[in-house]
Amino acid sequence: MPQLAASPLDTLTGSERRVAALARAGVSNKKIAETLFITTRTVEMHLTNVYRKLDVRGRSELPGGLRAPELLATGR
């Protein structure tokens, strides 16, 4: 049975989803780090991974379907 290709959003880890959701909401990297109790370098690393996985250049190109409340509620 052939496997269906995963959506790019399905390739994101829980941490990447949380960081991406906050970034999409306009939260600064520093504030994301404070909110999630991680370093700003970790935020930058997660965003780099998100951009690569979603094939976007920056937070302004994050998909419109990437909404903070939904991602944070599911932890995905």
PDB file with one MODEL, atoms N, CA, C and O in Angstrom:
MODEL        1
ATOM      1  N   MET A   1       0.847  -1.173   0.000  1.00  0.00           N
ATOM      2  CA  MET A   1       0.000   0.000   0.000  1.00  0.00           C
ATOM      3  C   MET A   1       0.896   1.241   0.000  1.00  0.00           C
ATOM      4  O   MET A   1       1.767   1.346   0.864  1.00  0.00           O
ATOM      5  N   PRO A   2       0.722   2.179  -0.925  1.00  0.00           N
ATOM      6  CA  PRO A   2       1.573   3.367  -0.986  1.00  0.00           C
ATOM      7  C   PRO A   2       1.305   4.305   0.186  1.00  0.00           C
ATOM      8  O   PRO A   2       0.165   4.474   0.620  1.00  0.00           O
ATOM      9  N   GLN A   3       2.381   4.913   0.688  1.00  0.00           N
ATOM     10  CA  GLN A   3       2.235   5.869   1.772  1.00  0.00           C
ATOM     11  C   GLN A   3       1.960   7.247   1.197  1.00  0.00           C
ATOM     12  O   GLN A   3       2.497   7.622   0.155  1.00  0.00           O
ATOM     13  N   LEU A   4       1.114   7.991   1.892  1.00  0.00           N
ATOM     14  CA  LEU A   4       0.830   9.363   1.490  1.00  0.00           C
ATOM     15  C   LEU A   4       1.957  10.260   1.986  1.00  0.00           C
ATOM     16  O   LEU A   4       2.494  10.060   3.075  1.00  0.00           O
ATOM     17  N   ALA A   5       2.299  11.229   1.189  1.00  0.00           N
ATOM     18  CA  ALA A   5       3.340  12.175   1.590  1.00  0.00           C
ATOM     19  C   ALA A   5       2.827  13.027   2.745  1.00  0.00           C
ATOM     20  O   ALA A   5       1.675  13.463   2.750  1.00  0.00           O
ATOM     21  N   ALA A   6       3.696  13.254   3.718  1.00  0.00           N
ATOM     22  CA  ALA A   6       3.332  14.076   4.870  1.00  0.00           C
ATOM     23  C   ALA A   6       3.259  15.543   4.458  1.00  0.00           C
ATOM     24  O   ALA A   6       4.022  16.010   3.613  1.00  0.00           O
ATOM     25  N   SER A   7       2.338  16.242   5.067  1.00  0.00           N
ATOM     26  CA  SER A   7       2.245  17.687   4.873  1.00  0.00           C
ATOM     27  C   SER A   7       3.499  18.314   5.485  1.00  0.00           C
ATOM     28  O   SER A   7       4.027  17.791   6.466  1.00  0.00           O
ATOM     29  N   PRO A   8       3.982  19.422   4.925  1.00  0.00           N
ATOM     30  CA  PRO A   8       5.141  20.075   5.538  1.00  0.00           C
ATOM     31  C   PRO A   8       4.906  20.402   7.020  1.00  0.00           C
ATOM     32  O   PRO A   8       5.829  20.321   7.831  1.00  0.00           O
ATOM     33  N   LEU A   9       3.673  20.768   7.364  1.00  0.00           N
ATOM     34  CA  LEU A   9       3.368  21.054   8.773  1.00  0.00           C
ATOM     35  C   LEU A   9       3.535  19.822   9.643  1.00  0.00           C
ATOM     36  O   LEU A   9       3.893  19.936  10.815  1.00  0.00           O
ATOM     37  N   ASP A  10       3.280  18.641   9.083  1.00  0.00           N
ATOM     38  CA  ASP A  10       3.420  17.402   9.843  1.00  0.00           C
ATOM     39  C   ASP A  10       4.872  17.075  10.164  1.00  0.00           C
ATOM     40  O   ASP A  10       5.145  16.263  11.048  1.00  0.00           O
ATOM     41  N   THR A  11       5.806  17.700   9.452  1.00  0.00           N
ATOM     42  CA  THR A  11       7.218  17.427   9.692  1.00  0.00           C
ATOM     43  C   THR A  11       7.790  18.243  10.847  1.00  0.00           C
ATOM     44  O   THR A  11       8.904  17.979  11.299  1.00  0.00           O
ATOM     45  N   LEU A  12       7.040  19.226  11.325  1.00  0.00           N
ATOM     46  CA  LEU A  12       7.516  20.070  12.419  1.00  0.00           C
ATOM     47  C   LEU A  12       7.408  19.342  13.751  1.00  0.00           C
ATOM     48  O   LEU A  12       6.435  18.635  14.011  1.00  0.00           O
ATOM     49  N   THR A  13       8.423  19.526  14.590  1.00  0.00           N
ATOM     50  CA  THR A  13       8.374  18.975  15.940  1.00  0.00           C
ATOM     51  C   THR A  13       7.448  19.855  16.788  1.00  0.00           C
ATOM     52  O   THR A  13       7.070  20.949  16.370  1.00  0.00           O
ATOM     53  N   GLY A  14       7.096  19.380  17.951  1.00  0.00           N
ATOM     54  CA  GLY A  14       6.259  20.168  18.855  1.00  0.00           C
ATOM     55  C   GLY A  14       6.904  21.501  19.204  1.00  0.00           C
ATOM     56  O   GLY A  14       6.237  22.535  19.224  1.00  0.00           O
ATOM     57  N   SER A  15       8.195  21.472  19.478  1.00  0.00           N
ATOM     58  CA  SER A  15       8.910  22.706  19.814  1.00  0.00           C
ATOM     59  C   SER A  15       8.927  23.674  18.635  1.00  0.00           C
ATOM     60  O   SER A  15       8.737  24.878  18.808  1.00  0.00           O
ATOM     61  N   GLU A  16       9.156  23.144  17.445  1.00  0.00           N
ATOM     62  CA  GLU A  16       9.159  23.996  16.256  1.00  0.00           C
ATOM     63  C   GLU A  16       7.786  24.607  16.034  1.00  0.00           C
ATOM     64  O   GLU A  16       7.681  25.772  15.650  1.00  0.00           O
ATOM     65  N   ARG A  17       6.739  23.838  16.270  1.00  0.00           N
ATOM     66  CA  ARG A  17       5.372  24.361  16.107  1.00  0.00           C
ATOM     67  C   ARG A  17       5.081  25.476  17.098  1.00  0.00           C
ATOM     68  O   ARG A  17       4.494  26.496  16.735  1.00  0.00           O
ATOM     69  N   ARG A  18       5.491  25.288  18.352  1.00  0.00           N
ATOM     70  CA  ARG A  18       5.243  26.329  19.361  1.00  0.00           C
ATOM     71  C   ARG A  18       5.991  27.608  19.008  1.00  0.00           C
ATOM     72  O   ARG A  18       5.424  28.699  19.075  1.00  0.00           O
ATOM     73  N   VAL A  19       7.256  27.481  18.635  1.00  0.00           N
ATOM     74  CA  VAL A  19       8.050  28.656  18.270  1.00  0.00           C
ATOM     75  C   VAL A  19       7.466  29.322  17.027  1.00  0.00           C
ATOM     76  O   VAL A  19       7.340  30.546  16.983  1.00  0.00           O
ATOM     77  N   ALA A  20       7.111  28.535  16.026  1.00  0.00           N
ATOM     78  CA  ALA A  20       6.550  29.088  14.788  1.00  0.00           C
ATOM     79  C   ALA A  20       5.230  29.805  15.052  1.00  0.00           C
ATOM     80  O   ALA A  20       4.971  30.864  14.480  1.00  0.00           O
ATOM     81  N   ALA A  21       4.405  29.237  15.908  1.00  0.00           N
ATOM     82  CA  ALA A  21       3.114  29.859  16.216  1.00  0.00           C
ATOM     83  C   ALA A  21       3.314  31.225  16.866  1.00  0.00           C
ATOM     84  O   ALA A  21       2.635  32.191  16.520  1.00  0.00           O
ATOM     85  N   LEU A  22       4.247  31.297  17.805  1.00  0.00           N
ATOM     86  CA  LEU A  22       4.511  32.575  18.465  1.00  0.00           C
ATOM     87  C   LEU A  22       5.138  33.581  17.491  1.00  0.00           C
ATOM     88  O   LEU A  22       4.803  34.765  17.514  1.00  0.00           O
ATOM     89  N   ALA A  23       6.040  33.106  16.645  1.00  0.00           N
ATOM     90  CA  ALA A  23       6.655  33.985  15.650  1.00  0.00           C
ATOM     91  C   ALA A  23       5.601  34.517  14.695  1.00  0.00           C
ATOM     92  O   ALA A  23       5.610  35.698  14.346  1.00  0.00           O
ATOM     93  N   ARG A  24       4.691  33.644  14.271  1.00  0.00           N
ATOM     94  CA  ARG A  24       3.613  34.041  13.352  1.00  0.00           C
ATOM     95  C   ARG A  24       2.719  35.100  13.992  1.00  0.00           C
ATOM     96  O   ARG A  24       2.165  35.958  13.305  1.00  0.00           O
ATOM     97  N   ALA A  25       2.587  35.030  15.319  1.00  0.00           N
ATOM     98  CA  ALA A  25       1.761  35.994  16.048  1.00  0.00           C
ATOM     99  C   ALA A  25       2.489  37.324  16.269  1.00  0.00           C
ATOM    100  O   ALA A  25       1.921  38.259  16.833  1.00  0.00           O
ATOM    101  N   GLY A  26       3.752  37.404  15.822  1.00  0.00           N
ATOM    102  CA  GLY A  26       4.491  38.653  15.925  1.00  0.00           C
ATOM    103  C   GLY A  26       5.326  38.797  17.180  1.00  0.00           C
ATOM    104  O   GLY A  26       5.833  39.882  17.465  1.00  0.00           O
ATOM    105  N   VAL A  27       5.476  37.725  17.933  1.00  0.00           N
ATOM    106  CA  VAL A  27       6.259  37.767  19.167  1.00  0.00           C
ATOM    107  C   VAL A  27       7.754  37.759  18.805  1.00  0.00           C
ATOM    108  O   VAL A  27       8.177  37.020  17.915  1.00  0.00           O
ATOM    109  N   SER A  28       8.533  38.571  19.489  1.00  0.00           N
ATOM    110  CA  SER A  28       9.969  38.648  19.220  1.00  0.00           C
ATOM    111  C   SER A  28      10.674  37.373  19.669  1.00  0.00           C
ATOM    112  O   SER A  28      10.164  36.633  20.510  1.00  0.00           O
ATOM    113  N   ASN A  29      11.846  37.127  19.102  1.00  0.00           N
ATOM    114  CA  ASN A  29      12.624  35.949  19.488  1.00  0.00           C
ATOM    115  C   ASN A  29      12.937  35.955  20.979  1.00  0.00           C
ATOM    116  O   ASN A  29      12.874  34.916  21.636  1.00  0.00           O
ATOM    117  N   LYS A  30      13.274  37.122  21.507  1.00  0.00           N
ATOM    118  CA  LYS A  30      13.587  37.234  22.939  1.00  0.00           C
ATOM    119  C   LYS A  30      12.377  36.854  23.787  1.00  0.00           C
ATOM    120  O   LYS A  30      12.510  36.114  24.761  1.00  0.00           O
ATOM    121  N   LYS A  31      11.199  37.356  23.423  1.00  0.00           N
ATOM    122  CA  LYS A  31       9.985  37.060  24.178  1.00  0.00           C
ATOM    123  C   LYS A  31       9.588  35.590  24.027  1.00  0.00           C
ATOM    124  O   LYS A  31       9.118  34.977  24.985  1.00  0.00           O
ATOM    125  N   ILE A  32       9.773  35.021  22.833  1.00  0.00           N
ATOM    126  CA  ILE A  32       9.510  33.586  22.635  1.00  0.00           C
ATOM    127  C   ILE A  32      10.391  32.781  23.575  1.00  0.00           C
ATOM    128  O   ILE A  32       9.922  31.850  24.230  1.00  0.00           O
ATOM    129  N   ALA A  33      11.676  33.141  23.642  1.00  0.00           N
ATOM    130  CA  ALA A  33      12.615  32.435  24.516  1.00  0.00           C
ATOM    131  C   ALA A  33      12.176  32.518  25.976  1.00  0.00           C
ATOM    132  O   ALA A  33      12.203  31.519  26.693  1.00  0.00           O
ATOM    133  N   GLU A  34      11.777  33.693  26.406  1.00  0.00           N
ATOM    134  CA  GLU A  34      11.319  33.873  27.790  1.00  0.00           C
ATOM    135  C   GLU A  34      10.053  33.070  28.060  1.00  0.00           C
ATOM    136  O   GLU A  34       9.920  32.448  29.114  1.00  0.00           O
ATOM    137  N   THR A  35       9.123  33.084  27.109  1.00  0.00           N
ATOM    138  CA  THR A  35       7.850  32.391  27.271  1.00  0.00           C
ATOM    139  C   THR A  35       8.028  30.879  27.351  1.00  0.00           C
ATOM    140  O   THR A  35       7.368  30.211  28.147  1.00  0.00           O
ATOM    141  N   LEU A  36       8.921  30.345  26.526  1.00  0.00           N
ATOM    142  CA  LEU A  36       9.110  28.894  26.456  1.00  0.00           C
ATOM    143  C   LEU A  36      10.279  28.396  27.311  1.00  0.00           C
ATOM    144  O   LEU A  36      10.586  27.204  27.319  1.00  0.00           O
ATOM    145  N   PHE A  37      10.925  29.320  28.029  1.00  0.00           N
ATOM    146  CA  PHE A  37      12.048  28.967  28.904  1.00  0.00           C
ATOM    147  C   PHE A  37      13.172  28.281  28.134  1.00  0.00           C
ATOM    148  O   PHE A  37      13.693  27.245  28.548  1.00  0.00           O
ATOM    149  N   ILE A  38      13.530  28.889  27.000  1.00  0.00           N
ATOM    150  CA  ILE A  38      14.639  28.415  26.181  1.00  0.00           C
ATOM    151  C   ILE A  38      15.508  29.620  25.833  1.00  0.00           C
ATOM    152  O   ILE A  38      15.129  30.758  26.109  1.00  0.00           O
ATOM    153  N   THR A  39      16.657  29.379  25.236  1.00  0.00           N
ATOM    154  CA  THR A  39      17.535  30.494  24.857  1.00  0.00           C
ATOM    155  C   THR A  39      17.092  31.086  23.520  1.00  0.00           C
ATOM    156  O   THR A  39      16.381  30.444  22.748  1.00  0.00           O
ATOM    157  N   THR A  40      17.522  32.315  23.262  1.00  0.00           N
ATOM    158  CA  THR A  40      17.201  32.930  21.976  1.00  0.00           C
ATOM    159  C   THR A  40      17.879  32.160  20.841  1.00  0.00           C
ATOM    160  O   THR A  40      17.351  32.102  19.731  1.00  0.00           O
ATOM    161  N   ARG A  41      19.026  31.579  21.110  1.00  0.00           N
ATOM    162  CA  ARG A  41      19.714  30.759  20.093  1.00  0.00           C
ATOM    163  C   ARG A  41      18.865  29.545  19.730  1.00  0.00           C
ATOM    164  O   ARG A  41      18.801  29.160  18.563  1.00  0.00           O
ATOM    165  N   THR A  42      18.217  28.943  20.716  1.00  0.00           N
ATOM    166  CA  THR A  42      17.341  27.803  20.447  1.00  0.00           C
ATOM    167  C   THR A  42      16.146  28.242  19.619  1.00  0.00           C
ATOM    168  O   THR A  42      15.723  27.521  18.715  1.00  0.00           O
ATOM    169  N   VAL A  43      15.597  29.408  19.912  1.00  0.00           N
ATOM    170  CA  VAL A  43      14.498  29.958  19.111  1.00  0.00           C
ATOM    171  C   VAL A  43      14.958  30.123  17.669  1.00  0.00           C
ATOM    172  O   VAL A  43      14.252  29.727  16.741  1.00  0.00           O
ATOM    173  N   GLU A  44      16.127  30.699  17.479  1.00  0.00           N
ATOM    174  CA  GLU A  44      16.659  30.905  16.129  1.00  0.00           C
ATOM    175  C   GLU A  44      16.846  29.570  15.407  1.00  0.00           C
ATOM    176  O   GLU A  44      16.551  29.454  14.217  1.00  0.00           O
ATOM    177  N   MET A  45      17.337  28.563  16.134  1.00  0.00           N
ATOM    178  CA  MET A  45      17.539  27.241  15.542  1.00  0.00           C
ATOM    179  C   MET A  45      16.198  26.634  15.101  1.00  0.00           C
ATOM    180  O   MET A  45      16.077  26.099  13.999  1.00  0.00           O
ATOM    181  N   HIS A  46      15.203  26.729  15.978  1.00  0.00           N
ATOM    182  CA  HIS A  46      13.878  26.189  15.629  1.00  0.00           C
ATOM    183  C   HIS A  46      13.299  26.927  14.420  1.00  0.00           C
ATOM    184  O   HIS A  46      12.743  26.297  13.520  1.00  0.00           O
ATOM    185  N   LEU A  47      13.423  28.245  14.394  1.00  0.00           N
ATOM    186  CA  LEU A  47      12.888  29.003  13.260  1.00  0.00           C
ATOM    187  C   LEU A  47      13.616  28.657  11.967  1.00  0.00           C
ATOM    188  O   LEU A  47      12.992  28.563  10.910  1.00  0.00           O
ATOM    189  N   THR A  48      14.912  28.469  12.041  1.00  0.00           N
ATOM    190  CA  THR A  48      15.672  28.057  10.857  1.00  0.00           C
ATOM    191  C   THR A  48      15.144  26.728  10.335  1.00  0.00           C
ATOM    192  O   THR A  48      14.970  26.552   9.129  1.00  0.00           O
ATOM    193  N   ASN A  49      14.891  25.793  11.245  1.00  0.00           N
ATOM    194  CA  ASN A  49      14.346  24.491  10.850  1.00  0.00           C
ATOM    195  C   ASN A  49      12.951  24.630  10.254  1.00  0.00           C
ATOM    196  O   ASN A  49      12.630  23.987   9.255  1.00  0.00           O
ATOM    197  N   VAL A  50      12.127  25.468  10.868  1.00  0.00           N
ATOM    198  CA  VAL A  50      10.760  25.687  10.370  1.00  0.00           C
ATOM    199  C   VAL A  50      10.803  26.267   8.963  1.00  0.00           C
ATOM    200  O   VAL A  50      10.099  25.791   8.072  1.00  0.00           O
ATOM    201  N   TYR A  51      11.620  27.285   8.761  1.00  0.00           N
ATOM    202  CA  TYR A  51      11.713  27.919   7.450  1.00  0.00           C
ATOM    203  C   TYR A  51      12.154  26.908   6.397  1.00  0.00           C
ATOM    204  O   TYR A  51      11.617  26.875   5.290  1.00  0.00           O
ATOM    205  N   ARG A  52      13.139  26.081   6.754  1.00  0.00           N
ATOM    206  CA  ARG A  52      13.631  25.069   5.804  1.00  0.00           C
ATOM    207  C   ARG A  52      12.551  24.047   5.496  1.00  0.00           C
ATOM    208  O   ARG A  52      12.322  23.715   4.333  1.00  0.00           O
ATOM    209  N   LYS A  53      11.886  23.546   6.528  1.00  0.00           N
ATOM    210  CA  LYS A  53      10.864  22.510   6.336  1.00  0.00           C
ATOM    211  C   LYS A  53       9.653  23.026   5.559  1.00  0.00           C
ATOM    212  O   LYS A  53       9.058  22.298   4.765  1.00  0.00           O
ATOM    213  N   LEU A  54       9.297  24.292   5.797  1.00  0.00           N
ATOM    214  CA  LEU A  54       8.127  24.868   5.119  1.00  0.00           C
ATOM    215  C   LEU A  54       8.511  25.595   3.834  1.00  0.00           C
ATOM    216  O   LEU A  54       7.646  26.093   3.114  1.00  0.00           O
ATOM    217  N   ASP A  55       9.804  25.653   3.551  1.00  0.00           N
ATOM    218  CA  ASP A  55      10.316  26.306   2.351  1.00  0.00           C
ATOM    219  C   ASP A  55       9.881  27.771   2.279  1.00  0.00           C
ATOM    220  O   ASP A  55       9.334  28.229   1.276  1.00  0.00           O
ATOM    221  N   VAL A  56      10.143  28.489   3.375  1.00  0.00           N
ATOM    222  CA  VAL A  56       9.860  29.921   3.431  1.00  0.00           C
ATOM    223  C   VAL A  56      11.139  30.658   3.811  1.00  0.00           C
ATOM    224  O   VAL A  56      12.086  30.056   4.314  1.00  0.00           O
ATOM    225  N   ARG A  57      11.157  31.957   3.567  1.00  0.00           N
ATOM    226  CA  ARG A  57      12.357  32.755   3.829  1.00  0.00           C
ATOM    227  C   ARG A  57      12.354  33.452   5.180  1.00  0.00           C
ATOM    228  O   ARG A  57      13.408  33.860   5.666  1.00  0.00           O
ATOM    229  N   GLY A  58      11.201  33.592   5.783  1.00  0.00           N
ATOM    230  CA  GLY A  58      11.139  34.297   7.062  1.00  0.00           C
ATOM    231  C   GLY A  58       9.752  34.258   7.648  1.00  0.00           C
ATOM    232  O   GLY A  58       8.830  33.692   7.060  1.00  0.00           O
ATOM    233  N   ARG A  59       9.607  34.862   8.814  1.00  0.00           N
ATOM    234  CA  ARG A  59       8.326  34.776   9.518  1.00  0.00           C
ATOM    235  C   ARG A  59       7.183  35.432   8.744  1.00  0.00           C
ATOM    236  O   ARG A  59       6.028  35.036   8.903  1.00  0.00           O
ATOM    237  N   SER A  60       7.482  36.414   7.919  1.00  0.00           N
ATOM    238  CA  SER A  60       6.408  37.033   7.135  1.00  0.00           C
ATOM    239  C   SER A  60       5.827  36.065   6.105  1.00  0.00           C
ATOM    240  O   SER A  60       4.717  36.276   5.615  1.00  0.00           O
ATOM    241  N   GLU A  61       6.565  35.008   5.775  1.00  0.00           N
ATOM    242  CA  GLU A  61       6.086  34.023   4.810  1.00  0.00           C
ATOM    243  C   GLU A  61       5.497  32.778   5.468  1.00  0.00           C
ATOM    244  O   GLU A  61       5.082  31.848   4.775  1.00  0.00           O
ATOM    245  N   LEU A  62       5.460  32.755   6.795  1.00  0.00           N
ATOM    246  CA  LEU A  62       4.869  31.586   7.452  1.00  0.00           C
ATOM    247  C   LEU A  62       3.424  31.433   6.976  1.00  0.00           C
ATOM    248  O   LEU A  62       2.710  32.427   6.842  1.00  0.00           O
ATOM    249  N   PRO A  63       3.001  30.233   6.726  1.00  0.00           N
ATOM    250  CA  PRO A  63       1.650  30.014   6.194  1.00  0.00           C
ATOM    251  C   PRO A  63       0.557  30.625   7.075  1.00  0.00           C
ATOM    252  O   PRO A  63       0.649  30.623   8.302  1.00  0.00           O
ATOM    253  N   GLY A  64      -0.470  31.145   6.415  1.00  0.00           N
ATOM    254  CA  GLY A  64      -1.589  31.732   7.138  1.00  0.00           C
ATOM    255  C   GLY A  64      -2.299  30.728   8.030  1.00  0.00           C
ATOM    256  O   GLY A  64      -2.920  31.111   9.022  1.00  0.00           O
ATOM    257  N   GLY A  65      -2.216  29.455   7.692  1.00  0.00           N
ATOM    258  CA  GLY A  65      -2.855  28.418   8.495  1.00  0.00           C
ATOM    259  C   GLY A  65      -2.121  28.102   9.773  1.00  0.00           C
ATOM    260  O   GLY A  65      -2.597  27.313  10.588  1.00  0.00           O
ATOM    261  N   LEU A  66      -0.970  28.707   9.955  1.00  0.00           N
ATOM    262  CA  LEU A  66      -0.163  28.461  11.144  1.00  0.00           C
ATOM    263  C   LEU A  66      -0.631  29.423  12.221  1.00  0.00           C
ATOM    264  O   LEU A  66      -0.102  30.528  12.337  1.00  0.00           O
ATOM    265  N   ARG A  67      -1.607  29.021  12.999  1.00  0.00           N
ATOM    266  CA  ARG A  67      -2.201  29.904  14.006  1.00  0.00           C
ATOM    267  C   ARG A  67      -1.775  29.490  15.407  1.00  0.00           C
ATOM    268  O   ARG A  67      -1.852  28.316  15.768  1.00  0.00           O
ATOM    269  N   ALA A  68      -1.329  30.458  16.187  1.00  0.00           N
ATOM    270  CA  ALA A  68      -0.785  30.187  17.513  1.00  0.00           C
ATOM    271  C   ALA A  68      -1.732  29.408  18.433  1.00  0.00           C
ATOM    272  O   ALA A  68      -1.303  28.407  19.005  1.00  0.00           O
ATOM    273  N   PRO A  69      -2.993  29.812  18.605  1.00  0.00           N
ATOM    274  CA  PRO A  69      -3.843  29.080  19.549  1.00  0.00           C
ATOM    275  C   PRO A  69      -3.999  27.600  19.198  1.00  0.00           C
ATOM    276  O   PRO A  69      -3.968  26.743  20.081  1.00  0.00           O
ATOM    277  N   GLU A  70      -4.166  27.305  17.923  1.00  0.00           N
ATOM    278  CA  GLU A  70      -4.356  25.904  17.517  1.00  0.00           C
ATOM    279  C   GLU A  70      -3.106  25.081  17.787  1.00  0.00           C
ATOM    280  O   GLU A  70      -3.196  23.963  18.294  1.00  0.00           O
ATOM    281  N   LEU A  71      -1.956  25.618  17.455  1.00  0.00           N
ATOM    282  CA  LEU A  71      -0.717  24.871  17.623  1.00  0.00           C
ATOM    283  C   LEU A  71      -0.352  24.712  19.090  1.00  0.00           C
ATOM    284  O   LEU A  71       0.106  23.649  19.509  1.00  0.00           O
ATOM    285  N   LEU A  72      -0.552  25.755  19.861  1.00  0.00           N
ATOM    286  CA  LEU A  72      -0.220  25.664  21.262  1.00  0.00           C
ATOM    287  C   LEU A  72      -1.164  24.738  22.008  1.00  0.00           C
ATOM    288  O   LEU A  72      -0.753  24.043  22.937  1.00  0.00           O
ATOM    289  N   ALA A  73      -2.427  24.725  21.605  1.00  0.00           N
ATOM    290  CA  ALA A  73      -3.410  23.849  22.254  1.00  0.00           C
ATOM    291  C   ALA A  73      -3.126  22.371  21.992  1.00  0.00           C
ATOM    292  O   ALA A  73      -3.311  21.531  22.873  1.00  0.00           O
ATOM    293  N   THR A  74      -2.683  22.065  20.798  1.00  0.00           N
ATOM    294  CA  THR A  74      -2.426  20.671  20.463  1.00  0.00           C
ATOM    295  C   THR A  74      -1.023  20.225  20.823  1.00  0.00           C
ATOM    296  O   THR A  74      -0.750  19.029  20.917  1.00  0.00           O
ATOM    297  N   GLY A  75      -0.128  21.193  21.026  1.00  0.00           N
ATOM    298  CA  GLY A  75       1.256  20.862  21.313  1.00  0.00           C
ATOM    299  C   GLY A  75       1.978  20.297  20.123  1.00  0.00           C
ATOM    300  O   GLY A  75       3.057  19.722  20.264  1.00  0.00           O
ATOM    301  N   ARG A  76       1.394  20.452  18.941  1.00  0.00           N
ATOM    302  CA  ARG A  76       1.982  19.916  17.716  1.00  0.00           C
ATOM    303  C   ARG A  76       2.547  21.016  16.878  1.00  0.00           C
ATOM    304  O   ARG A  76       3.087  20.757  15.803  1.00  0.00           O
TER     305      ARG A  76
ENDMDL
END
